[in-house]
Amino acid sequence: MKCFLILLFVLGAMVLAASVVMADVPQMINYQGRLTDDTGAAFNDNATMIFSIYDDSTAGSQLWQEVQAVVEVTDGLFHVILGSIEPIVDSVFLGPDQWLDIVVNGNHIEPRARLVSMAYAYRVSSIDGASGGIVGGDIEIGGTIGVGTPSNDSAGIKILRTASATGAAILIVDSAFGAGGYVGKHSDGPGLWVTHDGSNGECLGLFKKGGDGVGLWIIQRGNDPALHISSDTSDGANTLMTVGSDGRTGIGTNAPTEQLEVAGTIYSNSGGYRFPDGSVQTTAAGSGLFPAPAFNSGWFHLSNGGDTTFNHNLGQSPDNYFVNVEFWETGVQWLGRHNDGIGTFLGASDFERGGYYKNLLSNSIQMYRGMGDPFCDSIRVRIWITQ
């Protein structure tokens, strides 16, 4: 006997689709119908029914199927719960159209019945307990959002990374447009504003682990500073650091007049300062004092006609050395500290007086005292590096 399904009641189809966002929604559909034979008489007996959901009215792909072996039919009426044997997962309703296909005791009921929504299933009041899903259109949210944590009024979007997600990114912005993702806006005001009202902790941290590429890239196309750091929100007030659109950087000032202007003291704890000629200054002259020598032999006694070699180990070219030689005479001439007699003097008696240095090398210098010198009881040699 051929069966005909002449009356259908499909209840809850859209409720199932809403299970993507509803908590504890059964993955089932309440379904009722009436069976008659080819003469119009009501069917009375148990029947085996096969229910399938397709994405097309005549062909398409099968999205779900369930066999209910014993369905009681009385006066043609029957009632089943679709999904009670094979749960209907919410992904079945991701497409725009779904069709219910029914086979009764081997007889194919045609045409397939289109699954449609219930009136109030168009609106969903809560998304508590959602386990996943895809939203294909735009979303407008009037309240706050919590990701991994309940939302609250302290943040528009609150994101909490669980301990098991160590090393994972908290927020990724990606886009097919250009070379990366974008966070910003196309009107006045900041594209991204980060505030921190706590007493401890960083306000904004940027970390780049290995690989090529820039950790922080700032593009400024207007006249305002490309970077401005201040201790408050007042424009230009209490400036900590600013980088102008012309590349000039100010520390403690919001209007640098040179490539680098510092309102305060600059301190170098090592390395010194390099000048355009390539020279490096590691010590300051300070209060007009002449800089200390790079090498100082100290006062030493050298016998007449004697010589000695000092290893100053400065390691520079002799062209970069400035050498100073002094004598100290404590005898009857009472010359004290002097430089009388630097070099040699050949008088009528052919005696040699004074002293001098010779063989100035990168790491050593040699001192000599004349054979007949009466004045140079003590000698001191000092060396400065000029560049």
Summary of the structure (lengths in Angstrom):
residues: 387
radius of gyration: 47.1
end to end distance: 112.7
largest distance: 158.8
contacts: 845
relative contact order: 0.08
helix: 6%
strand: 32%
